[in-house]
Amino acid sequence: MNLSTFLVLLVVIGIVALAIRTIIKDKKAGKSSCGGSCGHCGSNAMCQNPKAFFDQIRKEQFSK
C-alpha cells in the first residue's frame, strides 16, 4: 500500500467516524432522523412500539 492510498483511507475512516459520532450524539439528545410526521411514515409501527413490532416480525417468520 503506497502513501497516497493510506492517506485516503485515513480520511475516509475519519469521515465515517465523525458521521457515526454525530448519529450517536443526536440519538442521545433525542433528535429524530426523519423529522417528519409519524402518521405518514411507513415505519410508524416500529417507532410507536418497537418491542411489539419486532415480536410480530418474529411470529411471522416462525409461522412460515
mmCIF file of the N, C-alpha and C atoms, coordinates in Angstrom:
data_MODEL
# 
_entry.id   MODEL 
# 
loop_
_atom_site.group_PDB 
_atom_site.id 
_atom_site.type_symbol 
_atom_site.label_atom_id 
_atom_site.label_alt_id 
_atom_site.label_comp_id 
_atom_site.label_asym_id 
_atom_site.label_entity_id 
_atom_site.label_seq_id 
_atom_site.pdbx_PDB_ins_code 
_atom_site.Cartn_x 
_atom_site.Cartn_y 
_atom_site.Cartn_z 
_atom_site.occupancy 
_atom_site.B_iso_or_equiv 
_atom_site.pdbx_formal_charge 
_atom_site.auth_seq_id 
_atom_site.auth_comp_id 
_atom_site.auth_asym_id 
_atom_site.auth_atom_id 
_atom_site.pdbx_PDB_model_num 
ATOM 1   N N  . MET A 1 1  ? 0.866   -1.175  0.000  1.00 0.00 ? 1  MET A N  1 
ATOM 2   C CA . MET A 1 1  ? 0.000   0.000   0.000  1.00 0.00 ? 1  MET A CA 1 
ATOM 3   C C  . MET A 1 1  ? 0.907   1.230   0.000  1.00 0.00 ? 1  MET A C  1 
ATOM 4   N N  . ASN A 1 2  ? 0.672   2.106   -0.957 1.00 0.00 ? 2  ASN A N  1 
ATOM 5   C CA . ASN A 1 2  ? 1.512   3.305   -1.004 1.00 0.00 ? 2  ASN A CA 1 
ATOM 6   C C  . ASN A 1 2  ? 0.943   4.400   -0.106 1.00 0.00 ? 2  ASN A C  1 
ATOM 7   N N  . LEU A 1 3  ? 1.701   5.462   0.045  1.00 0.00 ? 3  LEU A N  1 
ATOM 8   C CA . LEU A 1 3  ? 1.356   6.526   0.987  1.00 0.00 ? 3  LEU A CA 1 
ATOM 9   C C  . LEU A 1 3  ? 0.041   7.217   0.620  1.00 0.00 ? 3  LEU A C  1 
ATOM 10  N N  . SER A 1 4  ? -0.199  7.486   -0.646 1.00 0.00 ? 4  SER A N  1 
ATOM 11  C CA . SER A 1 4  ? -1.423  8.188   -1.039 1.00 0.00 ? 4  SER A CA 1 
ATOM 12  C C  . SER A 1 4  ? -2.668  7.353   -0.742 1.00 0.00 ? 4  SER A C  1 
ATOM 13  N N  . THR A 1 5  ? -2.609  6.052   -0.966 1.00 0.00 ? 5  THR A N  1 
ATOM 14  C CA . THR A 1 5  ? -3.737  5.174   -0.657 1.00 0.00 ? 5  THR A CA 1 
ATOM 15  C C  . THR A 1 5  ? -3.995  5.164   0.838  1.00 0.00 ? 5  THR A C  1 
ATOM 16  N N  . PHE A 1 6  ? -2.943  5.123   1.616  1.00 0.00 ? 6  PHE A N  1 
ATOM 17  C CA . PHE A 1 6  ? -3.065  5.117   3.075  1.00 0.00 ? 6  PHE A CA 1 
ATOM 18  C C  . PHE A 1 6  ? -3.692  6.416   3.576  1.00 0.00 ? 6  PHE A C  1 
ATOM 19  N N  . LEU A 1 7  ? -3.273  7.550   3.012  1.00 0.00 ? 7  LEU A N  1 
ATOM 20  C CA . LEU A 1 7  ? -3.832  8.838   3.438  1.00 0.00 ? 7  LEU A CA 1 
ATOM 21  C C  . LEU A 1 7  ? -5.313  8.948   3.082  1.00 0.00 ? 7  LEU A C  1 
ATOM 22  N N  . VAL A 1 8  ? -5.681  8.482   1.899  1.00 0.00 ? 8  VAL A N  1 
ATOM 23  C CA . VAL A 1 8  ? -7.092  8.495   1.505  1.00 0.00 ? 8  VAL A CA 1 
ATOM 24  C C  . VAL A 1 8  ? -7.899  7.602   2.440  1.00 0.00 ? 8  VAL A C  1 
ATOM 25  N N  . LEU A 1 9  ? -7.352  6.445   2.795  1.00 0.00 ? 9  LEU A N  1 
ATOM 26  C CA . LEU A 1 9  ? -8.025  5.544   3.724  1.00 0.00 ? 9  LEU A CA 1 
ATOM 27  C C  . LEU A 1 9  ? -8.239  6.209   5.079  1.00 0.00 ? 9  LEU A C  1 
ATOM 28  N N  . LEU A 1 10 ? -7.215  6.920   5.569  1.00 0.00 ? 10 LEU A N  1 
ATOM 29  C CA . LEU A 1 10 ? -7.354  7.626   6.854  1.00 0.00 ? 10 LEU A CA 1 
ATOM 30  C C  . LEU A 1 10 ? -8.433  8.704   6.794  1.00 0.00 ? 10 LEU A C  1 
ATOM 31  N N  . VAL A 1 11 ? -8.509  9.425   5.682  1.00 0.00 ? 11 VAL A N  1 
ATOM 32  C CA . VAL A 1 11 ? -9.532  10.463  5.538  1.00 0.00 ? 11 VAL A CA 1 
ATOM 33  C C  . VAL A 1 11 ? -10.928 9.844   5.530  1.00 0.00 ? 11 VAL A C  1 
ATOM 34  N N  . VAL A 1 12 ? -11.105 8.764   4.800  1.00 0.00 ? 12 VAL A N  1 
ATOM 35  C CA . VAL A 1 12 ? -12.413 8.093   4.736  1.00 0.00 ? 12 VAL A CA 1 
ATOM 36  C C  . VAL A 1 12 ? -12.799 7.563   6.111  1.00 0.00 ? 12 VAL A C  1 
ATOM 37  N N  . ILE A 1 13 ? -11.867 6.941   6.812  1.00 0.00 ? 13 ILE A N  1 
ATOM 38  C CA . ILE A 1 13 ? -12.146 6.433   8.165  1.00 0.00 ? 13 ILE A CA 1 
ATOM 39  C C  . ILE A 1 13 ? -12.519 7.579   9.098  1.00 0.00 ? 13 ILE A C  1 
ATOM 40  N N  . GLY A 1 14 ? -11.839 8.716   8.972  1.00 0.00 ? 14 GLY A N  1 
ATOM 41  C CA . GLY A 1 14 ? -12.165 9.881   9.801  1.00 0.00 ? 14 GLY A CA 1 
ATOM 42  C C  . GLY A 1 14 ? -13.564 10.405  9.538  1.00 0.00 ? 14 GLY A C  1 
ATOM 43  N N  . ILE A 1 15 ? -13.943 10.482  8.275  1.00 0.00 ? 15 ILE A N  1 
ATOM 44  C CA . ILE A 1 15 ? -15.284 10.969  7.916  1.00 0.00 ? 15 ILE A CA 1 
ATOM 45  C C  . ILE A 1 15 ? -16.362 10.023  8.447  1.00 0.00 ? 15 ILE A C  1 
ATOM 46  N N  . VAL A 1 16 ? -16.146 8.734   8.303  1.00 0.00 ? 16 VAL A N  1 
ATOM 47  C CA . VAL A 1 16 ? -17.113 7.749   8.800  1.00 0.00 ? 16 VAL A CA 1 
ATOM 48  C C  . VAL A 1 16 ? -17.219 7.835   10.319 1.00 0.00 ? 16 VAL A C  1 
ATOM 49  N N  . ALA A 1 17 ? -16.087 7.978   11.002 1.00 0.00 ? 17 ALA A N  1 
ATOM 50  C CA . ALA A 1 17 ? -16.096 8.081   12.467 1.00 0.00 ? 17 ALA A CA 1 
ATOM 51  C C  . ALA A 1 17 ? -16.870 9.318   12.925 1.00 0.00 ? 17 ALA A C  1 
ATOM 52  N N  . LEU A 1 18 ? -16.669 10.439  12.242 1.00 0.00 ? 18 LEU A N  1 
ATOM 53  C CA . LEU A 1 18 ? -17.409 11.657  12.603 1.00 0.00 ? 18 LEU A CA 1 
ATOM 54  C C  . LEU A 1 18 ? -18.905 11.503  12.345 1.00 0.00 ? 18 LEU A C  1 
ATOM 55  N N  . ALA A 1 19 ? -19.272 10.831  11.265 1.00 0.00 ? 19 ALA A N  1 
ATOM 56  C CA . ALA A 1 19 ? -20.692 10.609  10.978 1.00 0.00 ? 19 ALA A CA 1 
ATOM 57  C C  . ALA A 1 19 ? -21.332 9.738   12.051 1.00 0.00 ? 19 ALA A C  1 
ATOM 58  N N  . ILE A 1 20 ? -20.653 8.678   12.440 1.00 0.00 ? 20 ILE A N  1 
ATOM 59  C CA . ILE A 1 20 ? -21.179 7.786   13.483 1.00 0.00 ? 20 ILE A CA 1 
ATOM 60  C C  . ILE A 1 20 ? -21.287 8.534   14.804 1.00 0.00 ? 20 ILE A C  1 
ATOM 61  N N  . ARG A 1 21 ? -20.286 9.356   15.110 1.00 0.00 ? 21 ARG A N  1 
ATOM 62  C CA . ARG A 1 21 ? -20.309 10.136  16.353 1.00 0.00 ? 21 ARG A CA 1 
ATOM 63  C C  . ARG A 1 21 ? -21.506 11.088  16.371 1.00 0.00 ? 21 ARG A C  1 
ATOM 64  N N  . THR A 1 22 ? -21.768 11.721  15.246 1.00 0.00 ? 22 THR A N  1 
ATOM 65  C CA . THR A 1 22 ? -22.901 12.648  15.154 1.00 0.00 ? 22 THR A CA 1 
ATOM 66  C C  . THR A 1 22 ? -24.228 11.911  15.323 1.00 0.00 ? 22 THR A C  1 
ATOM 67  N N  . ILE A 1 23 ? -24.359 10.758  14.710 1.00 0.00 ? 23 ILE A N  1 
ATOM 68  C CA . ILE A 1 23 ? -25.590 9.968   14.837 1.00 0.00 ? 23 ILE A CA 1 
ATOM 69  C C  . ILE A 1 23 ? -25.827 9.565   16.283 1.00 0.00 ? 23 ILE A C  1 
ATOM 70  N N  . ILE A 1 24 ? -24.788 9.092   16.946 1.00 0.00 ? 24 ILE A N  1 
ATOM 71  C CA . ILE A 1 24 ? -24.910 8.672   18.348 1.00 0.00 ? 24 ILE A CA 1 
ATOM 72  C C  . ILE A 1 24 ? -25.246 9.862   19.236 1.00 0.00 ? 24 ILE A C  1 
ATOM 73  N N  . LYS A 1 25 ? -24.576 10.986  19.000 1.00 0.00 ? 25 LYS A N  1 
ATOM 74  C CA . LYS A 1 25 ? -24.829 12.191  19.797 1.00 0.00 ? 25 LYS A CA 1 
ATOM 75  C C  . LYS A 1 25 ? -26.270 12.672  19.626 1.00 0.00 ? 25 LYS A C  1 
ATOM 76  N N  . ASP A 1 26 ? -26.769 12.666  18.389 1.00 0.00 ? 26 ASP A N  1 
ATOM 77  C CA . ASP A 1 26 ? -28.149 13.078  18.134 1.00 0.00 ? 26 ASP A CA 1 
ATOM 78  C C  . ASP A 1 26 ? -29.144 12.112  18.773 1.00 0.00 ? 26 ASP A C  1 
ATOM 79  N N  . LYS A 1 27 ? -28.851 10.824  18.723 1.00 0.00 ? 27 LYS A N  1 
ATOM 80  C CA . LYS A 1 27 ? -29.753 9.833   19.318 1.00 0.00 ? 27 LYS A CA 1 
ATOM 81  C C  . LYS A 1 27 ? -29.845 10.035  20.831 1.00 0.00 ? 27 LYS A C  1 
ATOM 82  N N  . LYS A 1 28 ? -28.707 10.301  21.480 1.00 0.00 ? 28 LYS A N  1 
ATOM 83  C CA . LYS A 1 28 ? -28.708 10.537  22.925 1.00 0.00 ? 28 LYS A CA 1 
ATOM 84  C C  . LYS A 1 28 ? -29.454 11.813  23.281 1.00 0.00 ? 28 LYS A C  1 
ATOM 85  N N  . ALA A 1 29 ? -29.435 12.794  22.370 1.00 0.00 ? 29 ALA A N  1 
ATOM 86  C CA . ALA A 1 29 ? -30.137 14.060  22.601 1.00 0.00 ? 29 ALA A CA 1 
ATOM 87  C C  . ALA A 1 29 ? -31.624 13.952  22.273 1.00 0.00 ? 29 ALA A C  1 
ATOM 88  N N  . GLY A 1 30 ? -32.050 12.795  21.742 1.00 0.00 ? 30 GLY A N  1 
ATOM 89  C CA . GLY A 1 30 ? -33.460 12.585  21.438 1.00 0.00 ? 30 GLY A CA 1 
ATOM 90  C C  . GLY A 1 30 ? -33.898 13.142  20.106 1.00 0.00 ? 30 GLY A C  1 
ATOM 91  N N  . LYS A 1 31 ? -32.960 13.488  19.252 1.00 0.00 ? 31 LYS A N  1 
ATOM 92  C CA . LYS A 1 31 ? -33.315 14.008  17.936 1.00 0.00 ? 31 LYS A CA 1 
ATOM 93  C C  . LYS A 1 31 ? -33.699 12.864  17.015 1.00 0.00 ? 31 LYS A C  1 
ATOM 94  N N  . SER A 1 32 ? -34.690 13.109  16.184 1.00 0.00 ? 32 SER A N  1 
ATOM 95  C CA . SER A 1 32 ? -35.156 12.109  15.233 1.00 0.00 ? 32 SER A CA 1 
ATOM 96  C C  . SER A 1 32 ? -34.451 12.305  13.904 1.00 0.00 ? 32 SER A C  1 
ATOM 97  N N  . SER A 1 33 ? -34.218 11.207  13.211 1.00 0.00 ? 33 SER A N  1 
ATOM 98  C CA . SER A 1 33 ? -33.540 11.315  11.928 1.00 0.00 ? 33 SER A CA 1 
ATOM 99  C C  . SER A 1 33 ? -34.509 11.630  10.791 1.00 0.00 ? 33 SER A C  1 
ATOM 100 N N  . CYS A 1 34 ? -35.800 11.352  10.963 1.00 0.00 ? 34 CYS A N  1 
ATOM 101 C CA . CYS A 1 34 ? -36.719 11.571  9.849  1.00 0.00 ? 34 CYS A CA 1 
ATOM 102 C C  . CYS A 1 34 ? -37.249 12.994  9.822  1.00 0.00 ? 34 CYS A C  1 
ATOM 103 N N  . GLY A 1 35 ? -37.613 13.540  10.948 1.00 0.00 ? 35 GLY A N  1 
ATOM 104 C CA . GLY A 1 35 ? -38.083 14.910  11.015 1.00 0.00 ? 35 GLY A CA 1 
ATOM 105 C C  . GLY A 1 35 ? -39.455 15.143  10.417 1.00 0.00 ? 35 GLY A C  1 
ATOM 106 N N  . GLY A 1 36 ? -40.183 14.079  10.145 1.00 0.00 ? 36 GLY A N  1 
ATOM 107 C CA . GLY A 1 36 ? -41.497 14.233  9.525  1.00 0.00 ? 36 GLY A CA 1 
ATOM 108 C C  . GLY A 1 36 ? -42.614 13.809  10.444 1.00 0.00 ? 36 GLY A C  1 
ATOM 109 N N  . SER A 1 37 ? -43.785 13.711  9.865  1.00 0.00 ? 37 SER A N  1 
ATOM 110 C CA . SER A 1 37 ? -44.965 13.296  10.600 1.00 0.00 ? 37 SER A CA 1 
ATOM 111 C C  . SER A 1 37 ? -45.015 11.774  10.662 1.00 0.00 ? 37 SER A C  1 
ATOM 112 N N  . CYS A 1 38 ? -45.157 11.225  11.847 1.00 0.00 ? 38 CYS A N  1 
ATOM 113 C CA . CYS A 1 38 ? -45.181 9.767   12.011 1.00 0.00 ? 38 CYS A CA 1 
ATOM 114 C C  . CYS A 1 38 ? -46.400 9.121   11.351 1.00 0.00 ? 38 CYS A C  1 
ATOM 115 N N  . GLY A 1 39 ? -47.470 9.868   11.189 1.00 0.00 ? 39 GLY A N  1 
ATOM 116 C CA . GLY A 1 39 ? -48.666 9.320   10.574 1.00 0.00 ? 39 GLY A CA 1 
ATOM 117 C C  . GLY A 1 39 ? -48.473 8.936   9.115  1.00 0.00 ? 39 GLY A C  1 
ATOM 118 N N  . HIS A 1 40 ? -47.522 9.567   8.452  1.00 0.00 ? 40 HIS A N  1 
ATOM 119 C CA . HIS A 1 40 ? -47.274 9.299   7.039  1.00 0.00 ? 40 HIS A CA 1 
ATOM 120 C C  . HIS A 1 40 ? -46.060 8.396   6.820  1.00 0.00 ? 40 HIS A C  1 
ATOM 121 N N  . CYS A 1 41 ? -45.463 7.954   7.902  1.00 0.00 ? 41 CYS A N  1 
ATOM 122 C CA . CYS A 1 41 ? -44.230 7.170   7.817  1.00 0.00 ? 41 CYS A CA 1 
ATOM 123 C C  . CYS A 1 41 ? -44.550 5.681   7.672  1.00 0.00 ? 41 CYS A C  1 
ATOM 124 N N  . GLY A 1 42 ? -43.815 4.999   6.806  1.00 0.00 ? 42 GLY A N  1 
ATOM 125 C CA . GLY A 1 42 ? -44.004 3.563   6.624  1.00 0.00 ? 42 GLY A CA 1 
ATOM 126 C C  . GLY A 1 42 ? -43.518 2.752   7.810  1.00 0.00 ? 42 GLY A C  1 
ATOM 127 N N  . SER A 1 43 ? -42.667 3.338   8.639  1.00 0.00 ? 43 SER A N  1 
ATOM 128 C CA . SER A 1 43 ? -42.132 2.649   9.822  1.00 0.00 ? 43 SER A CA 1 
ATOM 129 C C  . SER A 1 43 ? -42.815 3.106   11.100 1.00 0.00 ? 43 SER A C  1 
ATOM 130 N N  . ASN A 1 44 ? -44.018 3.626   10.990 1.00 0.00 ? 44 ASN A N  1 
ATOM 131 C CA . ASN A 1 44 ? -44.739 4.163   12.135 1.00 0.00 ? 44 ASN A CA 1 
ATOM 132 C C  . ASN A 1 44 ? -44.909 3.131   13.241 1.00 0.00 ? 44 ASN A C  1 
ATOM 133 N N  . ALA A 1 45 ? -45.232 1.895   12.888 1.00 0.00 ? 45 ALA A N  1 
ATOM 134 C CA . ALA A 1 45 ? -45.443 0.856   13.902 1.00 0.00 ? 45 ALA A CA 1 
ATOM 135 C C  . ALA A 1 45 ? -44.170 0.582   14.680 1.00 0.00 ? 45 ALA A C  1 
ATOM 136 N N  . MET A 1 46 ? -43.035 0.639   14.011 1.00 0.00 ? 46 MET A N  1 
ATOM 137 C CA . MET A 1 46 ? -41.765 0.376   14.681 1.00 0.00 ? 46 MET A CA 1 
ATOM 138 C C  . MET A 1 46 ? -41.432 1.514   15.640 1.00 0.00 ? 46 MET A C  1 
ATOM 139 N N  . CYS A 1 47 ? -41.724 2.734   15.275 1.00 0.00 ? 47 CYS A N  1 
ATOM 140 C CA . CYS A 1 47 ? -41.398 3.881   16.132 1.00 0.00 ? 47 CYS A CA 1 
ATOM 141 C C  . CYS A 1 47 ? -42.296 3.938   17.366 1.00 0.00 ? 47 CYS A C  1 
ATOM 142 N N  . GLN A 1 48 ? -43.566 3.626   17.206 1.00 0.00 ? 48 GLN A N  1 
ATOM 143 C CA . GLN A 1 48 ? -44.508 3.757   18.303 1.00 0.00 ? 48 GLN A CA 1 
ATOM 144 C C  . GLN A 1 48 ? -44.298 2.691   19.379 1.00 0.00 ? 48 GLN A C  1 
ATOM 145 N N  . ASN A 1 49 ? -44.082 1.447   18.963 1.00 0.00 ? 49 ASN A N  1 
ATOM 146 C CA . ASN A 1 49 ? -43.908 0.359   19.924 1.00 0.00 ? 49 ASN A CA 1 
ATOM 147 C C  . ASN A 1 49 ? -42.933 -0.661  19.325 1.00 0.00 ? 49 ASN A C  1 
ATOM 148 N N  . PRO A 1 50 ? -41.617 -0.406  19.455 1.00 0.00 ? 50 PRO A N  1 
ATOM 149 C CA . PRO A 1 50 ? -40.647 -1.269  18.783 1.00 0.00 ? 50 PRO A CA 1 
ATOM 150 C C  . PRO A 1 50 ? -40.692 -2.723  19.254 1.00 0.00 ? 50 PRO A C  1 
ATOM 151 N N  . LYS A 1 51 ? -40.953 -2.967  20.529 1.00 0.00 ? 51 LYS A N  1 
ATOM 152 C CA . LYS A 1 51 ? -40.975 -4.343  21.031 1.00 0.00 ? 51 LYS A CA 1 
ATOM 153 C C  . LYS A 1 51 ? -42.104 -5.133  20.373 1.00 0.00 ? 51 LYS A C  1 
ATOM 154 N N  . ALA A 1 52 ? -43.282 -4.544  20.305 1.00 0.00 ? 52 ALA A N  1 
ATOM 155 C CA . ALA A 1 52 ? -44.420 -5.223  19.675 1.00 0.00 ? 52 ALA A CA 1 
ATOM 156 C C  . ALA A 1 52 ? -44.171 -5.422  18.185 1.00 0.00 ? 52 ALA A C  1 
ATOM 157 N N  . PHE A 1 53 ? -43.547 -4.458  17.547 1.00 0.00 ? 53 PHE A N  1 
ATOM 158 C CA . PHE A 1 53 ? -43.258 -4.556  16.123 1.00 0.00 ? 53 PHE A CA 1 
ATOM 159 C C  . PHE A 1 53 ? -42.334 -5.739  15.844 1.00 0.00 ? 53 PHE A C  1 
ATOM 160 N N  . PHE A 1 54 ? -41.251 -5.863  16.612 1.00 0.00 ? 54 PHE A N  1 
ATOM 161 C CA . PHE A 1 54 ? -40.302 -6.945  16.387 1.00 0.00 ? 54 PHE A CA 1 
ATOM 162 C C  . PHE A 1 54 ? -40.857 -8.294  16.838 1.00 0.00 ? 54 PHE A C  1 
ATOM 163 N N  . ASP A 1 55 ? -41.714 -8.293  17.844 1.00 0.00 ? 55 ASP A N  1 
ATOM 164 C CA . ASP A 1 55 ? -42.382 -9.541  18.237 1.00 0.00 ? 55 ASP A CA 1 
ATOM 165 C C  . ASP A 1 55 ? -43.266 -10.048 17.102 1.00 0.00 ? 55 ASP A C  1 
ATOM 166 N N  . GLN A 1 56 ? -43.966 -9.137  16.434 1.00 0.00 ? 56 GLN A N  1 
ATOM 167 C CA . GLN A 1 56 ? -44.823 -9.508  15.311 1.00 0.00 ? 56 GLN A CA 1 
ATOM 168 C C  . GLN A 1 56 ? -43.998 -10.073 14.154 1.00 0.00 ? 56 GLN A C  1 
ATOM 169 N N  . ILE A 1 57 ? -42.848 -9.465  13.891 1.00 0.00 ? 57 ILE A N  1 
ATOM 170 C CA . ILE A 1 57 ? -41.972 -9.968  12.822 1.00 0.00 ? 57 ILE A CA 1 
ATOM 171 C C  . ILE A 1 57 ? -41.494 -11.371 13.153 1.00 0.00 ? 57 ILE A C  1 
ATOM 172 N N  . ARG A 1 58 ? -41.107 -11.614 14.397 1.00 0.00 ? 58 ARG A N  1 
ATOM 173 C CA . ARG A 1 58 ? -40.653 -12.949 14.797 1.00 0.00 ? 58 ARG A CA 1 
ATOM 174 C C  . ARG A 1 58 ? -41.764 -13.981 14.629 1.00 0.00 ? 58 ARG A C  1 
ATOM 175 N N  . LYS A 1 59 ? -43.001 -13.621 15.002 1.00 0.00 ? 59 LYS A N  1 
ATOM 176 C CA . LYS A 1 59 ? -44.122 -14.527 14.845 1.00 0.00 ? 59 LYS A CA 1 
ATOM 177 C C  . LYS A 1 59 ? -44.352 -14.871 13.383 1.00 0.00 ? 59 LYS A C  1 
ATOM 178 N N  . GLU A 1 60 ? -44.255 -13.871 12.524 1.00 0.00 ? 60 GLU A N  1 
ATOM 179 C CA . GLU A 1 60 ? -44.455 -14.103 11.085 1.00 0.00 ? 60 GLU A CA 1 
ATOM 180 C C  . GLU A 1 60 ? -43.365 -14.990 10.506 1.00 0.00 ? 60 GLU A C  1 
ATOM 181 N N  . GLN A 1 61 ? -42.139 -14.842 10.982 1.00 0.00 ? 61 GLN A N  1 
ATOM 182 C CA . GLN A 1 61 ? -41.035 -15.662 10.473 1.00 0.00 ? 61 GLN A CA 1 
ATOM 183 C C  . GLN A 1 61 ? -41.184 -17.101 10.891 1.00 0.00 ? 61 GLN A C  1 
ATOM 184 N N  . PHE A 1 62 ? -41.607 -17.349 12.119 1.00 0.00 ? 62 PHE A N  1 
ATOM 185 C CA . PHE A 1 62 ? -41.716 -18.714 12.608 1.00 0.00 ? 62 PHE A CA 1 
ATOM 186 C C  . PHE A 1 62 ? -42.982 -19.419 12.137 1.00 0.00 ? 62 PHE A C  1 
ATOM 187 N N  . SER A 1 63 ? -43.963 -18.654 11.675 1.00 0.00 ? 63 SER A N  1 
ATOM 188 C CA . SER A 1 63 ? -45.215 -19.278 11.221 1.00 0.00 ? 63 SER A CA 1 
ATOM 189 C C  . SER A 1 63 ? -45.101 -19.796 9.783  1.00 0.00 ? 63 SER A C  1 
ATOM 190 N N  . LYS A 1 64 ? -44.030 -19.468 9.096  1.00 0.00 ? 64 LYS A N  1 
ATOM 191 C CA . LYS A 1 64 ? -43.868 -19.910 7.699  1.00 0.00 ? 64 LYS A CA 1 
ATOM 192 C C  . LYS A 1 64 ? -43.455 -21.341 7.596  1.00 0.00 ? 64 LYS A C  1 
# 
